[in-house]
Amino acid sequence: MFRGISLLKTRGFLQKKDKFSKGFLFSSLLLIPLFLVIISGLLIKSIQGDFLVSNYASHILTGFLGYFLAFFISYIPLERLRKYLIPFYLCTLISLCLIYVLGISVSGAQRWLNLGIFSFQPSEVAKLSTLLTLALVLDKKIISSIRDLVLPLIVVFIPWLLIFFQPDLGTSLVLLFLTGVMLYWSQMPIEWILILVFSIVTSILYLTLPNVLIFWIPLLGYLAYRSSKKKIIFSFLVISFHLLVAKMTPILWNYGLKEYQKDRLVLFLDPNSDPLGGGYHLLQSQIAIGSGGFLGTGLLQGKLTNLQFIPEQHTDFIFSALGEELGFLGCIIVLFLFFFLIQKLIEISKNARSKFESLIVIGIAATFLFQIIINLFMTIGLGPVTGIPLPFMSYGRTSLVVNFISIGFVLSILKRSRSLRS
């Protein structure tokens, strides 16, 4: 009898503890993005100066709109939305097609649609719709054969192709990364993930060291031979796929990318070779971050930021303003918040009630993680300039709203998840 009472008390205590943990996590996942929005809003104010022409007020207001939108979405069970995902996906494909007819061109890229009252970027919406549709397709699947891969890859390939030729290299890379992570989460063999990822290596080798492909492609065929039951057929398919990638590489390079994108992909290796052209962004970004020191110059006090030495600093290069004005300490705090966010998303994904919900959260985590890493590497000179924004910080209303909607989906899943202790 006493043992039963003790067990009931323990169970009640654990339930209260779990409820508190979910409540704390729920608040954190809402407040951390909002905090990042407010900090970046002040940085945008510092970059653009004059209140009348600054985007900082728009950024902060959009952030608060996204905050309430995420809070509202958290009350909607995602199972109710399943029947709307395919229509949503098809609508984004239509909007991506309309870009080529009615799109607004900015800086050589045609990525925006103008609806009169406002304009938006369909590729940002397409990231989310593709993620949700891919989760729907993979929900009942365990990737164990080539046949299982056909539909998921078609779901991703169509928007990827439309986005790549806008051209929007950054978003197309995000789609590839989140697809790889979600396929892995669906128990796809790691060797198959490597075979897909190594297609990038195949492209690079074709452009730089084509003779190495004589050894590289057969090596991938051997990897395929070892990782499949239908060894000969799978090896043949993998070798054929990488030969196709090699043949398609010059077409994508010559017709899929603008000249400025080609320069960005090459010049990060030696930005000093063109300090006033393609390497200018990288060099000025590194100088700005380095000049911040440990504590920074203070908000609104960055000299390079105030004088607008870095073009488009309020979008893709917002981290350089953070480094100059808040220094190493400010950068570490922001990176810690991002790390906390990603770590908790992975935890929620592991404890989701269904595979469908788990795939959605891990896809959102992969999207944020890839954008954070690539944007950070880009601004400190460890990677090429690919036009990938920093989540919740880079100016861009469509991207910001989509990010908060993603957080809303995560919060909905969190509310209905299993105990976070499991």
TORVOPA-95652 format. One record per residue (C-alpha): residue number from 1; residue in one letter; x negated, y, z negated. Coordinates in pm, whole numbers. Each point is the difference from the previous one (the first is absolute). Example, Ala and Ser with C-alpha at 12.3 -4.5 7.8 and 13.67 -1.06 7.14 Angstrom:
BEGIN
<pos 1&code a&xx -1230&yy -450&zz -780>
<pos 2&code s&xx -137&yy 344&zz 66>
# end
This chain:
BEGIN
<pos 1&code m&xx 0&yy 0&zz 0>
<pos 2&code f&xx -273&yy 245&zz -101>
<pos 3&code r&xx -203&yy -102&zz 305>
<pos 4&code g&xx 302&yy 75&zz 221>
<pos 5&code i&xx 43&yy 345&zz -154>
<pos 6&code s&xx -371&yy 64&zz 47>
<pos 7&code l&xx 18&yy -102&zz 368>
<pos 8&code l&xx 299&yy 227&zz 57>
<pos 9&code k&xx -186&yy 292&zz -159>
<pos 10&code t&xx -309&yy -72&zz 209>
<pos 11&code r&xx 207&yy -24&zz 318>
<pos 12&code g&xx 180&yy 324&zz -83>
<pos 13&code f&xx -332&yy 172&zz -69>
<pos 14&code l&xx -146&yy -122&zz 330>
<pos 15&code q&xx 309&yy 114&zz 190>
<pos 16&code k&xx -24&yy 347&zz -156>
<pos 17&code k&xx -372&yy 8&zz 76>
<pos 18&code d&xx 59&yy -99&zz 362>
<pos 19&code k&xx 277&yy 259&zz 33>
<pos 20&code f&xx -236&yy 266&zz -137>
<pos 21&code s&xx -275&yy -114&zz 241>
<pos 22&code k&xx 235&yy 25&zz 298>
<pos 23&code g&xx 122&yy 341&zz -115>
<pos 24&code f&xx -354&yy 131&zz -38>
<pos 25&code l&xx -100&yy -140&zz 339>
<pos 26&code f&xx 316&yy 140&zz 163>
<pos 27&code s&xx -81&yy 350&zz -130>
<pos 28&code s&xx -368&yy -32&zz 98>
<pos 29&code l&xx 80&yy -101&zz 358>
<pos 30&code l&xx 221&yy 309&zz 32>
<pos 31&code l&xx -218&yy 253&zz -181>
<pos 32&code i&xx -344&yy -91&zz 142>
<pos 33&code p&xx 102&yy 74&zz 364>
<pos 34&code l&xx 170&yy 323&zz -111>
<pos 35&code f&xx -313&yy 107&zz -190>
<pos 36&code l&xx -211&yy -68&zz 313>
<pos 37&code v&xx 244&yy 209&zz 205>
<pos 38&code i&xx -26&yy 297&zz -238>
<pos 39&code i&xx -382&yy -12&zz -11>
<pos 40&code s&xx -23&yy -25&zz 378>
<pos 41&code g&xx 254&yy 281&zz 33>
<pos 42&code l&xx -234&yy 229&zz -192>
<pos 43&code l&xx -290&yy -115&zz 218>
<pos 44&code i&xx 204&yy 81&zz 312>
<pos 45&code k&xx 68&yy 345&zz -148>
<pos 46&code s&xx -374&yy 45&zz -43>
<pos 47&code i&xx -67&yy -112&zz 358>
<pos 48&code q&xx 262&yy 217&zz 168>
<pos 49&code g&xx 2&yy 297&zz -231>
<pos 50&code d&xx 291&yy 226&zz 92>
<pos 51&code f&xx 327&yy -120&zz -157>
<pos 52&code l&xx 202&yy 103&zz 305>
<pos 53&code v&xx -188&yy -232&zz 235>
<pos 54&code s&xx -97&yy -271&zz -245>
<pos 55&code n&xx 148&yy -349&zz 10>
<pos 56&code y&xx -56&yy -58&zz -370>
<pos 57&code a&xx 356&yy 93&zz -103>
<pos 58&code s&xx 141&yy -228&zz 269>
<pos 59&code h&xx -228&yy -282&zz -118>
<pos 60&code i&xx 106&yy 31&zz -364>
<pos 61&code l&xx 371&yy 36&zz 82>
<pos 62&code t&xx -17&yy -306&zz 225>
<pos 63&code g&xx -174&yy -183&zz -285>
<pos 64&code f&xx 284&yy 81&zz -242>
<pos 65&code l&xx 254&yy -105&zz 264>
<pos 66&code g&xx -190&yy -328&zz 39>
<pos 67&code y&xx -9&yy -44&zz -379>
<pos 68&code f&xx 380&yy 17&zz -29>
<pos 69&code l&xx 42&yy -211&zz 313>
<pos 70&code a&xx -222&yy -274&zz -152>
<pos 71&code f&xx 196&yy 18&zz -325>
<pos 72&code f&xx 330&yy -40&zz 190>
<pos 73&code i&xx -129&yy -291&zz 212>
<pos 74&code s&xx -114&yy -183&zz -315>
<pos 75&code y&xx 369&yy -66&zz -81>
<pos 76&code i&xx 62&yy -177&zz 333>
<pos 77&code p&xx -69&yy -379&zz 3>
<pos 78&code l&xx -207&yy -71&zz 311>
<pos 79&code e&xx 204&yy -309&zz 81>
<pos 80&code r&xx 282&yy 235&zz 99>
<pos 81&code l&xx -225&yy 161&zz 260>
<pos 82&code r&xx -102&yy -320&zz 182>
<pos 83&code k&xx 275&yy 28&zz 263>
<pos 84&code y&xx -110&yy 355&zz 87>
<pos 85&code l&xx -370&yy -77&zz 52>
<pos 86&code i&xx 18&yy -125&zz 361>
<pos 87&code p&xx 210&yy 304&zz 113>
<pos 88&code f&xx -245&yy 226&zz -187>
<pos 89&code y&xx -292&yy -168&zz 176>
<pos 90&code l&xx 165&yy 36&zz 343>
<pos 91&code c&xx 75&yy 368&zz -67>
<pos 92&code t&xx -366&yy 68&zz -79>
<pos 93&code l&xx -103&yy -175&zz 322>
<pos 94&code i&xx 239&yy 226&zz 192>
<pos 95&code s&xx -144&yy 308&zz -174>
<pos 96&code l&xx -354&yy -116&zz 89>
<pos 97&code c&xx 107&yy -33&zz 364>
<pos 98&code l&xx 159&yy 347&zz -5>
<pos 99&code i&xx -338&yy 142&zz -105>
<pos 100&code y&xx -126&yy -60&zz 355>
<pos 101&code v&xx 293&yy 196&zz 147>
<pos 102&code l&xx 94&yy 265&zz -255>
<pos 103&code g&xx -296&yy 1&zz -236>
<pos 104&code i&xx -181&yy 310&zz -122>
<pos 105&code s&xx -372&yy 5&zz 77>
<pos 106&code v&xx -236&yy 135&zz -267>
<pos 107&code s&xx -382&yy -10&zz 29>
<pos 108&code g&xx 16&yy -236&zz 297>
<pos 109&code a&xx 228&yy -255&zz -168>
<pos 110&code q&xx 371&yy -41&zz 72>
<pos 111&code r&xx 136&yy -126&zz -334>
<pos 112&code w&xx 295&yy 218&zz -107>
<pos 113&code l&xx 368&yy 19&zz 90>
<pos 114&code n&xx 186&yy 328&zz -38>
<pos 115&code l&xx 362&yy -39&zz -114>
<pos 116&code g&xx 68&yy 373&zz -7>
<pos 117&code i&xx 39&yy 41&zz -377>
<pos 118&code f&xx -324&yy -184&zz -68>
<pos 119&code s&xx -269&yy -207&zz 168>
<pos 120&code f&xx -128&yy -336&zz -118>
<pos 121&code q&xx -268&yy -254&zz 84>
<pos 122&code p&xx 156&yy -333&zz 110>
<pos 123&code s&xx -325&yy -194&zz -50>
<pos 124&code e&xx 16&yy 66&zz -375>
<pos 125&code v&xx 354&yy -137&zz -13>
<pos 126&code a&xx -108&yy -292&zz 220>
<pos 127&code k&xx -256&yy -108&zz -260>
<pos 128&code l&xx 277&yy -52&zz -252>
<pos 129&code s&xx 253&yy -153&zz 239>
<pos 130&code t&xx -260&yy -244&zz 136>
<pos 131&code l&xx -103&yy -95&zz -353>
<pos 132&code l&xx 361&yy -67&zz -105>
<pos 133&code t&xx 81&yy -197&zz 316>
<pos 134&code l&xx -318&yy -204&zz -33>
<pos 135&code a&xx 95&yy -83&zz -360>
<pos 136&code l&xx 342&yy -109&zz 125>
<pos 137&code v&xx -155&yy -227&zz 266>
<pos 138&code l&xx -258&yy -151&zz -236>
<pos 139&code d&xx 249&yy -51&zz -283>
<pos 140&code k&xx 92&yy -356&zz 101>
<pos 141&code k&xx -333&yy -85&zz 162>
<pos 142&code i&xx -324&yy -157&zz -112>
<pos 143&code i&xx -258&yy 69&zz 270>
<pos 144&code s&xx -137&yy -346&zz 74>
<pos 145&code s&xx 8&yy -17&zz 382>
<pos 146&code i&xx -50&yy 222&zz 303>
<pos 147&code r&xx 374&yy -9&zz 63>
<pos 148&code d&xx 61&yy 163&zz -339>
<pos 149&code l&xx -214&yy 296&zz 106>
<pos 150&code v&xx 181&yy 88&zz 322>
<pos 151&code l&xx 297&yy 196&zz -136>
<pos 152&code p&xx -193&yy 189&zz -275>
<pos 153&code l&xx -264&yy 111&zz 252>
<pos 154&code i&xx 266&yy 113&zz 250>
<pos 155&code v&xx 168&yy 206&zz -275>
<pos 156&code v&xx -329&yy 181&zz -62>
<pos 157&code f&xx -140&yy 13&zz 355>
<pos 158&code i&xx 283&yy 204&zz 157>
<pos 159&code p&xx -20&yy 300&zz -240>
<pos 160&code w&xx -379&yy -34&zz -13>
<pos 161&code l&xx -27&yy 38&zz 378>
<pos 162&code l&xx 237&yy 298&zz 8>
<pos 163&code i&xx -190&yy 171&zz -283>
<pos 164&code f&xx -349&yy -74&zz 137>
<pos 165&code f&xx 72&yy 169&zz 334>
<pos 166&code q&xx 142&yy 323&zz -152>
<pos 167&code p&xx -295&yy -8&zz -87>
<pos 168&code d&xx 6&yy -64&zz -377>
<pos 169&code l&xx -296&yy -220&zz -82>
<pos 170&code g&xx 32&yy 43&zz -378>
<pos 171&code t&xx 359&yy -123&zz -31>
<pos 172&code s&xx -66&yy -289&zz 239>
<pos 173&code l&xx -286&yy -114&zz -227>
<pos 174&code v&xx 228&yy 22&zz -305>
<pos 175&code l&xx 249&yy -231&zz 173>
<pos 176&code l&xx -271&yy -256&zz 71>
<pos 177&code f&xx -124&yy 3&zz -359>
<pos 178&code l&xx 340&yy -33&zz -168>
<pos 179&code t&xx 85&yy -283&zz 243>
<pos 180&code g&xx -313&yy -192&zz -96>
<pos 181&code v&xx 72&yy 41&zz -372>
<pos 182&code m&xx 365&yy -104&zz 34>
<pos 183&code l&xx -92&yy -306&zz 208>
<pos 184&code y&xx -252&yy -99&zz -265>
<pos 185&code w&xx 269&yy 48&zz -266>
<pos 186&code s&xx 213&yy -243&zz 203>
<pos 187&code q&xx -267&yy -267&zz -51>
<pos 188&code m&xx -157&yy 33&zz 342>
<pos 189&code p&xx -348&yy -165&zz -7>
<pos 190&code i&xx -277&yy 251&zz -67>
<pos 191&code e&xx -189&yy -128&zz 305>
<pos 192&code w&xx 288&yy 114&zz 221>
<pos 193&code i&xx -11&yy 344&zz -161>
<pos 194&code l&xx -371&yy 20&zz 81>
<pos 195&code i&xx 63&yy -107&zz 359>
<pos 196&code l&xx 247&yy 289&zz 41>
<pos 197&code v&xx -219&yy 253&zz -182>
<pos 198&code f&xx -307&yy -102&zz 199>
<pos 199&code s&xx 175&yy 117&zz 317>
<pos 200&code i&xx -125&yy 346&zz -103>
<pos 201&code v&xx -355&yy -139&zz -10>
<pos 202&code t&xx 55&yy -153&zz 344>
<pos 203&code s&xx 100&yy 342&zz 137>
<pos 204&code i&xx -301&yy 173&zz -156>
<pos 205&code l&xx -239&yy -266&zz 132>
<pos 206&code y&xx 146&yy 29&zz 350>
<pos 207&code l&xx -70&yy 375&zz -1>
<pos 208&code t&xx -345&yy -20&zz -161>
<pos 209&code l&xx -156&yy -348&zz 33>
<pos 210&code p&xx 204&yy -196&zz 258>
<pos 211&code n&xx -258&yy -279&zz 28>
<pos 212&code v&xx 57&yy -94&zz -365>
<pos 213&code l&xx 356&yy -105&zz 92>
<pos 214&code i&xx -148&yy -314&zz 157>
<pos 215&code f&xx -71&yy -123&zz -353>
<pos 216&code w&xx 268&yy 192&zz -192>
<pos 217&code i&xx 313&yy -128&zz 175>
<pos 218&code p&xx -99&yy -371&zz -16>
<pos 219&code l&xx -73&yy 53&zz -371>
<pos 220&code l&xx 359&yy 120&zz -47>
<pos 221&code g&xx 118&yy -303&zz 195>
<pos 222&code y&xx -187&yy -223&zz -246>
<pos 223&code l&xx 162&yy 186&zz -292>
<pos 224&code a&xx 340&yy -67&zz 159>
<pos 225&code y&xx -93&yy -367&zz 53>
<pos 226&code r&xx -68&yy -45&zz -372>
<pos 227&code s&xx 314&yy 178&zz -120>
<pos 228&code s&xx 280&yy -167&zz 195>
<pos 229&code k&xx 153&yy -346&zz 40>
<pos 230&code k&xx 29&yy 49&zz 377>
<pos 231&code k&xx -369&yy 70&zz 28>
<pos 232&code i&xx -58&yy -1&zz 376>
<pos 233&code i&xx 311&yy 199&zz 88>
<pos 234&code f&xx -58&yy 260&zz -272>
<pos 235&code s&xx -366&yy 43&zz 95>
<pos 236&code f&xx 98&yy 54&zz 363>
<pos 237&code l&xx 261&yy 258&zz -101>
<pos 238&code v&xx -242&yy 191&zz -224>
<pos 239&code i&xx -274&yy 7&zz 265>
<pos 240&code s&xx 254&yy 115&zz 262>
<pos 241&code f&xx 135&yy 267&zz -236>
<pos 242&code h&xx -345&yy 148&zz -69>
<pos 243&code l&xx -91&yy -8&zz 370>
<pos 244&code l&xx 321&yy 195&zz 63>
<pos 245&code v&xx -93&yy 247&zz -275>
<pos 246&code a&xx -340&yy 50&zz 162>
<pos 247&code k&xx 158&yy 63&zz 341>
<pos 248&code m&xx 260&yy 238&zz -143>
<pos 249&code t&xx -253&yy 202&zz -201>
<pos 250&code p&xx -120&yy 228&zz 285>
<pos 251&code i&xx 363&yy 62&zz 106>
<pos 252&code l&xx 100&yy 104&zz -353>
<pos 253&code w&xx -321&yy 203&zz -37>
<pos 254&code n&xx 38&yy 186&zz 329>
<pos 255&code y&xx 378&yy 47&zz 13>
<pos 256&code g&xx 118&yy -41&zz -360>
<pos 257&code l&xx -234&yy 249&zz -168>
<pos 258&code k&xx -62&yy 369&zz 63>
<pos 259&code e&xx -354&yy 131&zz 34>
<pos 260&code y&xx 7&yy 160&zz -346>
<pos 261&code q&xx 99&yy -337&zz -153>
<pos 262&code k&xx -289&yy -175&zz 173>
<pos 263&code d&xx -237&yy 266&zz -135>
<pos 264&code r&xx 135&yy -46&zz -353>
<pos 265&code l&xx -49&yy -377&zz 11>
<pos 266&code v&xx -364&yy 37&zz 105>
<pos 267&code l&xx -122&yy 321&zz -164>
<pos 268&code f&xx 50&yy -107&zz -363>
<pos 269&code l&xx -319&yy -207&zz 42>
<pos 270&code d&xx -194&yy 321&zz 72>
<pos 271&code p&xx 214&yy 315&zz -39>
<pos 272&code n&xx -314&yy 218&zz 30>
<pos 273&code s&xx -23&yy -93&zz 367>
<pos 274&code d&xx 296&yy 234&zz 64>
<pos 275&code p&xx 18&yy 228&zz -307>
<pos 276&code l&xx 226&yy 260&zz 165>
<pos 277&code g&xx 224&yy -248&zz 181>
<pos 278&code g&xx 116&yy -346&zz -98>
<pos 279&code g&xx -224&yy -17&zz -307>
<pos 280&code y&xx 115&yy 335&zz -142>
<pos 281&code h&xx 285&yy -137&zz -213>
<pos 282&code l&xx -219&yy -263&zz -164>
<pos 283&code l&xx -291&yy 231&zz -74>
<pos 284&code q&xx 215&yy 279&zz -148>
<pos 285&code s&xx 199&yy -252&zz -205>
<pos 286&code q&xx -317&yy -146&zz -150>
<pos 287&code i&xx -133&yy 348&zz -80>
<pos 288&code a&xx 328&yy 99&zz -169>
<pos 289&code i&xx 13&yy -313&zz -216>
<pos 290&code g&xx -367&yy 32&zz -93>
<pos 291&code s&xx 34&yy 367&zz -94>
<pos 292&code g&xx 265&yy -84&zz -261>
<pos 293&code g&xx -249&yy -164&zz -236>
<pos 294&code f&xx 135&yy -173&zz -311>
<pos 295&code l&xx 281&yy 239&zz -102>
<pos 296&code g&xx 65&yy 182&zz 327>
<pos 297&code t&xx 41&yy 370&zz 68>
<pos 298&code g&xx 355&yy 9&zz -144>
<pos 299&code l&xx 340&yy -10&zz 167>
<pos 300&code l&xx 40&yy 271&zz 267>
<pos 301&code q&xx -370&yy 89&zz -41>
<pos 302&code g&xx -170&yy -216&zz 268>
<pos 303&code k&xx -209&yy 216&zz 233>
<pos 304&code l&xx -2&yy -237&zz 298>
<pos 305&code t&xx 366&yy -80&zz -59>
<pos 306&code n&xx 108&yy 365&zz -31>
<pos 307&code l&xx -193&yy 94&zz 315>
<pos 308&code q&xx 153&yy -292&zz 197>
<pos 309&code f&xx -332&yy -150&zz 108>
<pos 310&code i&xx 167&yy -340&zz 50>
<pos 311&code p&xx 268&yy -16&zz 272>
<pos 312&code e&xx 326&yy -172&zz -99>
<pos 313&code q&xx -126&yy -27&zz -358>
<pos 314&code h&xx 353&yy 4&zz -142>
<pos 315&code t&xx 84&yy -325&zz 184>
<pos 316&code d&xx -259&yy -272&zz 54>
<pos 317&code f&xx -284&yy 175&zz -188>
<pos 318&code i&xx 184&yy 99&zz -319>
<pos 319&code f&xx -244&yy -214&zz -204>
<pos 320&code s&xx -285&yy 236&zz 94>
<pos 321&code a&xx 193&yy 289&zz -161>
<pos 322&code l&xx 54&yy -216&zz -308>
<pos 323&code g&xx -373&yy -75&zz -19>
<pos 324&code e&xx -98&yy 366&zz 29>
<pos 325&code e&xx 254&yy 149&zz -241>
<pos 326&code l&xx 35&yy -277&zz -261>
<pos 327&code g&xx -339&yy -164&zz 46>
<pos 328&code f&xx -109&yy -356&zz -68>
<pos 329&code l&xx 217&yy -18&zz -312>
<pos 330&code g&xx 315&yy 101&zz 188>
<pos 331&code c&xx -74&yy -253&zz 276>
<pos 332&code i&xx -47&yy -279&zz -257>
<pos 333&code i&xx 330&yy 84&zz -172>
<pos 334&code v&xx 189&yy -4&zz 332>
<pos 335&code l&xx -165&yy -326&zz 106>
<pos 336&code f&xx 87&yy -154&zz -338>
<pos 337&code l&xx 365&yy 97&zz 52>
<pos 338&code f&xx -7&yy -161&zz 345>
<pos 339&code f&xx -164&yy -312&zz -147>
<pos 340&code f&xx 265&yy -19&zz -272>
<pos 341&code l&xx 275&yy 39&zz 262>
<pos 342&code i&xx -137&yy -278&zz 225>
<pos 343&code q&xx -71&yy -234&zz -291>
<pos 344&code k&xx 356&yy 37&zz -131>
<pos 345&code l&xx 148&yy -55&zz 346>
<pos 346&code i&xx -187&yy -329&zz 26>
<pos 347&code e&xx 124&yy -96&zz -348>
<pos 348&code i&xx 360&yy 80&zz 98>
<pos 349&code s&xx -40&yy -201&zz 320>
<pos 350&code k&xx -109&yy -307&zz -197>
<pos 351&code n&xx 304&yy 27&zz -228>
<pos 352&code a&xx 264&yy 78&zz 263>
<pos 353&code r&xx 314&yy -216&zz -4>
<pos 354&code s&xx -26&yy -108&zz 364>
<pos 355&code k&xx -261&yy -43&zz 269>
<pos 356&code f&xx 174&yy 271&zz 203>
<pos 357&code e&xx -44&yy 257&zz -277>
<pos 358&code s&xx -354&yy -117&zz -73>
<pos 359&code l&xx -98&yy 47&zz 366>
<pos 360&code i&xx 146&yy 352&zz 4>
<pos 361&code v&xx -202&yy 111&zz -305>
<pos 362&code i&xx -325&yy -159&zz 118>
<pos 363&code g&xx 49&yy 162&zz 341>
<pos 364&code i&xx 48&yy 341&zz -163>
<pos 365&code a&xx -307&yy -60&zz -219>
<pos 366&code a&xx -204&yy -95&zz 309>
<pos 367&code t&xx 117&yy 313&zz 184>
<pos 368&code f&xx -99&yy 231&zz -285>
<pos 369&code l&xx -330&yy -180&zz -65>
<pos 370&code f&xx -114&yy 10&zz 362>
<pos 371&code q&xx 86&yy 369&zz 37>
<pos 372&code i&xx -178&yy 91&zz -324>
<pos 373&code i&xx -320&yy -190&zz 89>
<pos 374&code i&xx -21&yy 115&zz 362>
<pos 375&code n&xx 82&yy 364&zz -84>
<pos 376&code l&xx -259&yy 2&zz -279>
<pos 377&code f&xx -268&yy -157&zz 222>
<pos 378&code m&xx 89&yy 245&zz 275>
<pos 379&code t&xx -41&yy 311&zz -216>
<pos 380&code i&xx -331&yy -107&zz -156>
<pos 381&code g&xx -150&yy -110&zz 333>
<pos 382&code l&xx 5&yy -379&zz -44>
<pos 383&code g&xx 256&yy -56&zz 275>
<pos 384&code p&xx 130&yy 156&zz 322>
<pos 385&code v&xx 268&yy 270&zz 6>
<pos 386&code t&xx 315&yy -195&zz 81>
<pos 387&code g&xx 275&yy 241&zz -103>
<pos 388&code i&xx 124&yy -204&zz -294>
<pos 389&code p&xx 159&yy 218&zz -273>
<pos 390&code l&xx -62&yy -38&zz -373>
<pos 391&code p&xx 330&yy -122&zz -155>
<pos 392&code f&xx 195&yy 268&zz -191>
<pos 393&code m&xx -281&yy 254&zz 47>
<pos 394&code s&xx -43&yy 70&zz 371>
<pos 395&code y&xx 254&yy 247&zz 136>
<pos 396&code g&xx 264&yy -167&zz 214>
<pos 397&code r&xx 369&yy 0&zz -89>
<pos 398&code t&xx 94&yy -319&zz 184>
<pos 399&code s&xx -288&yy -193&zz -153>
<pos 400&code l&xx 76&yy 134&zz -348>
<pos 401&code v&xx 370&yy -88&zz 14>
<pos 402&code v&xx -75&yy -349&zz 135>
<pos 403&code n&xx -252&yy -56&zz -281>
<pos 404&code f&xx 256&yy 94&zz -265>
<pos 405&code i&xx 263&yy -222&zz 165>
<pos 406&code s&xx -254&yy -283&zz -24>
<pos 407&code i&xx -44&yy 75&zz -369>
<pos 408&code g&xx 380&yy -9&zz -35>
<pos 409&code f&xx 7&yy -352&zz 146>
<pos 410&code v&xx -272&yy -107&zz -244>
<pos 411&code l&xx 196&yy 144&zz -294>
<pos 412&code s&xx 313&yy -185&zz 113>
<pos 413&code i&xx -197&yy -325&zz 5>
<pos 414&code l&xx -160&yy 79&zz -337>
<pos 415&code k&xx 341&yy 44&zz -166>
<pos 416&code r&xx 108&yy -345&zz 112>
<pos 417&code s&xx -336&yy -178&zz -33>
<pos 418&code r&xx -95&yy -277&zz -238>
<pos 419&code s&xx -190&yy 73&zz -320>
<pos 420&code l&xx -323&yy 186&zz 67>
<pos 421&code r&xx -174&yy -240&zz -235>
<pos 422&code s&xx 35&yy -292&zz 241>
# end
